[in-house]
Amino acid sequence: MKFQIRNAKNGLVLRIESEDPEAETEEIVYQESESGEIEAFAEFLQVLLDNYGPSTSRYSPKRIHIVVEPGDKYEPPPGQQK
């Protein structure tokens, strides 16, 4: 399988080409939500993982976990929580 990700005006387009010449090429448009660029990209990665990533469970020796967290040097403005 071949994955190609390209930017769009307000999101991303994922193109998926199968190694099977009989299979159709699939394109998925992922539009950024109002939650922000970082959160939107994390959501995109989660969709990619859920649909095309390896099957794992909480009992697997290894699994992929996508998380958004603040930068280690980030300090929020006064009155705002981390």
CYANA upper distance limits for C-alpha pairs under 8 A (distance plus 0.5 A):
  1 MET  CA     16 ILE  CA      7.45
  1 MET  CA     17 GLU  CA      6.22
  1 MET  CA     18 SER  CA      5.10
  1 MET  CA     19 GLU  CA      5.93
  2 LYS  CA     16 ILE  CA      6.27
  2 LYS  CA     17 GLU  CA      5.54
  2 LYS  CA     18 SER  CA      6.92
  2 LYS  CA     19 GLU  CA      8.07
  3 PHE  CA     14 LEU  CA      7.41
  3 PHE  CA     15 ARG  CA      6.26
  3 PHE  CA     16 ILE  CA      5.32
  3 PHE  CA     17 GLU  CA      7.02
  4 GLN  CA     14 LEU  CA      6.28
  4 GLN  CA     15 ARG  CA      5.52
  4 GLN  CA     16 ILE  CA      7.06
  5 ILE  CA     12 LEU  CA      7.24
  5 ILE  CA     13 VAL  CA      6.23
  5 ILE  CA     14 LEU  CA      5.16
  5 ILE  CA     15 ARG  CA      6.87
  6 ARG  CA     12 LEU  CA      6.23
  6 ARG  CA     13 VAL  CA      5.87
  6 ARG  CA     14 LEU  CA      7.20
  7 ASN  CA     11 GLY  CA      6.71
  7 ASN  CA     12 LEU  CA      5.12
  7 ASN  CA     13 VAL  CA      6.85
  8 ALA  CA     12 LEU  CA      5.55
  8 ALA  CA     13 VAL  CA      7.00
 10 ASN  CA     31 GLN  CA      6.37
 10 ASN  CA     32 GLU  CA      6.31
 11 GLY  CA     29 VAL  CA      7.97
 11 GLY  CA     30 TYR  CA      6.04
 11 GLY  CA     31 GLN  CA      4.83
 11 GLY  CA     32 GLU  CA      5.39
 12 LEU  CA     29 VAL  CA      6.48
 12 LEU  CA     30 TYR  CA      5.63
 12 LEU  CA     31 GLN  CA      6.98
 12 LEU  CA     32 GLU  CA      8.44
 13 VAL  CA     27 GLU  CA      7.21
 13 VAL  CA     28 ILE  CA      6.19
 13 VAL  CA     29 VAL  CA      5.01
 13 VAL  CA     30 TYR  CA      6.54
 14 LEU  CA     27 GLU  CA      6.03
 14 LEU  CA     28 ILE  CA      5.57
 14 LEU  CA     29 VAL  CA      6.87
 14 LEU  CA     30 TYR  CA      8.18
 15 ARG  CA     25 THR  CA      7.61
 15 ARG  CA     26 GLU  CA      6.25
 15 ARG  CA     27 GLU  CA      4.93
 15 ARG  CA     28 ILE  CA      7.01
 16 ILE  CA     25 THR  CA      6.31
 16 ILE  CA     26 GLU  CA      5.57
 16 ILE  CA     27 GLU  CA      6.74
 17 GLU  CA     24 GLU  CA      7.91
 17 GLU  CA     25 THR  CA      5.36
 17 GLU  CA     26 GLU  CA      7.11
 18 SER  CA     23 ALA  CA      6.73
 18 SER  CA     24 GLU  CA      7.93
 18 SER  CA     25 THR  CA      7.25
 19 GLU  CA     23 ALA  CA      8.45
 30 TYR  CA     44 PHE  CA      7.31
 31 GLN  CA     40 ALA  CA      8.45
 32 GLU  CA     36 GLY  CA      7.74
 32 GLU  CA     37 GLU  CA      7.24
 32 GLU  CA     40 ALA  CA      5.75
 32 GLU  CA     41 PHE  CA      8.20
 33 SER  CA     37 GLU  CA      8.45
 33 SER  CA     40 ALA  CA      6.57
 35 SER  CA     39 GLU  CA      6.64
 35 SER  CA     40 ALA  CA      7.27
 36 GLY  CA     40 ALA  CA      6.48
 37 GLU  CA     41 PHE  CA      6.64
 38 ILE  CA     42 ALA  CA      6.75
 38 ILE  CA     68 VAL  CA      8.00
 39 GLU  CA     43 GLU  CA      6.67
 39 GLU  CA     68 VAL  CA      7.40
 40 ALA  CA     44 PHE  CA      6.71
 41 PHE  CA     45 LEU  CA      6.70
 42 ALA  CA     46 GLN  CA      6.68
 42 ALA  CA     66 ILE  CA      7.22
 42 ALA  CA     67 VAL  CA      7.69
 42 ALA  CA     68 VAL  CA      7.50
 43 GLU  CA     47 VAL  CA      6.77
 44 PHE  CA     48 LEU  CA      6.73
 45 LEU  CA     49 LEU  CA      6.54
 45 LEU  CA     66 ILE  CA      7.99
 46 GLN  CA     50 ASP  CA      6.46
 46 GLN  CA     66 ILE  CA      7.22
 47 VAL  CA     51 ASN  CA      6.57
 48 LEU  CA     52 TYR  CA      6.12
 48 LEU  CA     53 GLY  CA      7.12
 49 LEU  CA     53 GLY  CA      4.72
 49 LEU  CA     54 PRO  CA      7.85
 56 THR  CA     60 SER  CA      6.28
 56 THR  CA     62 LYS  CA      8.30
 56 THR  CA     63 ARG  CA      6.53
 57 SER  CA     63 ARG  CA      7.82
 58 ARG  CA     63 ARG  CA      8.26
 70 PRO  CA     74 TYR  CA      6.89
 70 PRO  CA     82 LYS  CA      7.91
 75 GLU  CA     82 LYS  CA      8.20
 76 PRO  CA     80 GLN  CA      6.47
 76 PRO  CA     81 GLN  CA      7.15
 76 PRO  CA     82 LYS  CA      6.56
